[in-house]
Amino acid sequence: MDTRTHLLDQAEHLARQRGFDGFSFADLAAGADIRKASVHYHFPAKGDLSQALIARYRAVFMERLHDISLAHPTAGARLLRLLDLYRIASEGGRSLCLCVALSVTQAALPKETIAEIVAFHRDVTAWLEAVFRLGQSDGSLQRVVDPRAEAQAAMAQVEGAQIMARAAGDPSRFEAAIFTLVSRAI
């Protein structure tokens, strides 16, 4: 693994566990056993790191959603697999997905990073809207009325569920918060 990838992996882990403001380049340097100047070589400022992190995360997440769409023909199965992605990212209430972790510290982020966060939410919400539309036609999601509104609400629900579980350090909070989504899948 190259140094830049190692730094991104380490920064993602720290941001998800501590928040983006909860670690420094010195922490990254120590974890990679390199000098702090070497971290700056790859990422001149922390804002550059945030943009690289969310761009990579968005690409990987969208690839996972694409894979879910290919592997699962019904809307209900697709929704449940998305919930699995957020459940895994929550790590039993110890962590947040990177987008949630960055979203709660937006004041410290450059506009390019915020634009990537907005694009992440737009892309995932569009995927969810397509899932809810499919659910209307294939019958594998109950009570679908407005796919766009439901996609936006589902997005807020899963991200909020992670925050609740993290705040309490209790994975059952995540499960309770997404219960209504899970119960709609047939």
C-alpha positions as CSV (number, residue, x, y, z in Angstrom):
1,M,0.0,0.0,0.0
2,D,1.4,3.4,-0.9
3,T,1.8,6.1,1.7
4,R,-1.0,8.4,0.4
5,T,-3.5,5.5,0.5
6,H,-2.3,4.5,4.0
7,L,-2.8,8.1,5.2
8,L,-6.3,8.3,3.7
9,D,-7.2,5.0,5.4
10,Q,-5.9,6.2,8.7
11,A,-7.5,9.6,8.4
12,E,-10.9,8.0,7.5
13,H,-10.7,5.8,10.5
14,L,-9.8,8.7,12.8
15,A,-12.5,11.0,11.4
16,R,-15.1,8.3,11.7
17,Q,-14.1,7.5,15.3
18,R,-13.1,11.0,16.7
19,G,-14.6,13.5,14.2
20,F,-12.5,15.4,11.6
21,D,-11.4,17.9,14.2
22,G,-10.3,15.1,16.5
23,F,-7.0,14.3,14.9
24,S,-4.0,16.2,13.5
25,F,-1.4,15.7,10.9
26,A,1.0,14.7,13.8
27,D,-1.4,11.9,14.6
28,L,-1.3,10.7,11.0
29,A,2.5,11.0,10.8
30,A,2.9,8.9,14.0
31,G,0.5,6.3,12.7
32,A,2.3,6.0,9.4
33,D,5.7,6.2,11.1
34,I,6.7,9.2,8.9
35,R,7.5,12.8,9.5
36,K,4.7,15.4,9.7
37,A,6.3,17.1,6.7
38,S,5.7,14.0,4.7
39,V,2.0,14.1,5.4
40,H,2.0,17.7,4.1
41,Y,3.7,16.5,1.0
42,H,0.6,14.4,0.2
43,F,-2.0,16.8,1.6
44,P,-0.7,20.4,1.9
45,A,-3.6,21.4,4.3
46,K,-6.2,19.5,6.2
47,G,-8.8,20.8,3.8
48,D,-7.0,19.0,1.0
49,L,-7.2,15.8,3.1
50,S,-10.9,16.3,3.7
51,Q,-11.6,16.7,0.0
52,A,-9.6,13.6,-0.9
53,L,-11.3,11.6,1.8
54,I,-14.9,12.4,0.8
55,A,-14.2,12.1,-2.9
56,R,-12.8,8.6,-2.4
57,Y,-15.6,7.7,0.0
58,R,-18.3,8.9,-2.4
59,A,-16.8,6.8,-5.3
60,V,-16.6,3.7,-3.1
61,F,-20.1,4.1,-1.7
62,M,-21.7,4.7,-5.1
63,E,-19.9,1.6,-6.4
64,R,-21.4,-0.4,-3.5
65,L,-24.9,0.9,-4.3
66,H,-24.3,-0.1,-7.9
67,D,-23.3,-3.6,-6.8
68,I,-26.4,-3.8,-4.6
69,S,-28.6,-2.8,-7.6
70,L,-27.0,-5.6,-9.7
71,A,-27.2,-8.3,-7.0
72,H,-30.7,-7.6,-5.7
73,P,-33.6,-7.2,-8.1
74,T,-36.2,-6.0,-5.5
75,A,-36.5,-2.6,-3.9
76,G,-37.0,-4.2,-0.5
77,A,-33.8,-6.1,-0.7
78,R,-31.9,-3.0,-2.0
79,L,-33.2,-0.9,0.9
80,L,-32.2,-3.6,3.4
81,R,-28.7,-3.8,1.9
82,L,-28.3,0.0,2.2
83,L,-29.2,-0.2,5.8
84,D,-26.6,-2.9,6.2
85,L,-24.0,-0.4,4.8
86,Y,-24.9,2.1,7.5
87,R,-25.1,-0.5,10.2
88,I,-21.6,-1.7,9.4
89,A,-20.3,1.8,9.3
90,S,-21.7,2.4,12.7
91,E,-19.5,-0.3,14.2
92,G,-21.9,-1.0,17.0
93,G,-22.3,2.7,17.9
94,R,-18.6,3.4,18.0
95,S,-18.3,5.1,14.7
96,L,-20.1,7.1,12.0
97,C,-20.0,6.8,8.2
98,L,-17.5,9.4,6.9
99,C,-20.1,11.6,5.3
100,V,-21.9,11.9,8.6
101,A,-18.7,12.6,10.5
102,L,-17.7,15.3,8.0
103,S,-21.2,16.8,7.9
104,V,-21.2,17.6,11.6
105,T,-18.0,19.6,11.3
106,Q,-18.8,21.6,8.1
107,A,-17.7,24.9,9.5
108,A,-14.1,23.8,9.4
109,L,-14.2,22.4,5.9
110,P,-13.4,24.1,2.6
111,K,-16.2,24.7,0.1
112,E,-14.9,22.0,-2.2
113,T,-15.3,19.4,0.5
114,I,-18.8,20.7,1.3
115,A,-19.7,20.4,-2.4
116,E,-18.6,16.7,-2.3
117,I,-20.7,16.1,0.8
118,V,-23.7,17.7,-1.0
119,A,-23.0,15.6,-4.1
120,F,-22.8,12.4,-1.9
121,H,-26.2,13.2,-0.4
122,R,-27.7,14.0,-3.8
123,D,-26.4,10.8,-5.3
124,V,-27.4,8.5,-2.5
125,T,-30.8,10.2,-2.3
126,A,-31.3,9.8,-6.0
127,W,-30.5,6.1,-5.7
128,L,-32.9,5.8,-2.8
129,E,-35.6,7.5,-4.8
130,A,-35.1,5.0,-7.6
131,V,-35.4,2.2,-5.0
132,F,-38.7,3.7,-3.7
133,R,-40.0,4.0,-7.2
134,L,-39.1,0.4,-7.8
135,G,-40.9,-0.5,-4.6
136,Q,-44.1,1.1,-5.9
137,S,-44.0,-1.1,-9.0
138,D,-42.6,-4.4,-7.6
139,G,-44.6,-4.3,-4.3
140,S,-41.5,-5.1,-2.2
141,L,-41.8,-1.9,-0.1
142,Q,-45.0,-1.1,1.7
143,R,-46.9,2.2,1.7
144,V,-44.7,4.1,-0.9
145,V,-46.5,7.4,-1.6
146,D,-43.9,9.9,-2.7
147,P,-40.5,8.3,-3.7
148,R,-38.6,11.6,-3.6
149,A,-39.8,12.6,-0.2
150,E,-39.4,9.1,1.1
151,A,-35.8,9.0,-0.1
152,Q,-35.0,12.3,1.6
153,A,-36.6,11.1,4.8
154,A,-34.8,7.7,4.7
155,M,-31.5,9.5,4.2
156,A,-32.1,11.6,7.3
157,Q,-33.3,8.6,9.2
158,V,-30.2,6.4,8.6
159,E,-27.7,9.2,9.2
160,G,-29.6,10.4,12.3
161,A,-29.7,6.8,13.5
162,Q,-25.9,6.6,13.4
163,I,-25.6,9.8,15.4
164,M,-28.0,8.5,18.0
165,A,-26.2,5.2,18.3
166,R,-22.8,7.0,18.5
167,A,-24.0,9.5,21.1
168,A,-25.3,6.7,23.3
169,G,-22.6,4.1,22.4
170,D,-25.5,1.8,21.9
171,P,-26.2,-0.1,18.6
172,S,-29.8,-0.8,19.6
173,R,-30.5,3.0,19.1
174,F,-29.6,2.5,15.5
175,E,-31.9,-0.4,15.1
176,A,-34.7,1.3,16.8
177,A,-34.3,4.4,14.6
178,I,-34.4,2.4,11.4
179,F,-37.1,0.0,12.4
180,T,-39.8,1.7,10.4
181,L,-37.7,1.4,7.2
182,V,-36.9,-2.3,7.9
183,S,-40.5,-3.1,8.6
184,R,-41.6,-1.7,5.2
185,A,-39.4,-4.2,3.2
186,I,-41.2,-7.3,2.1
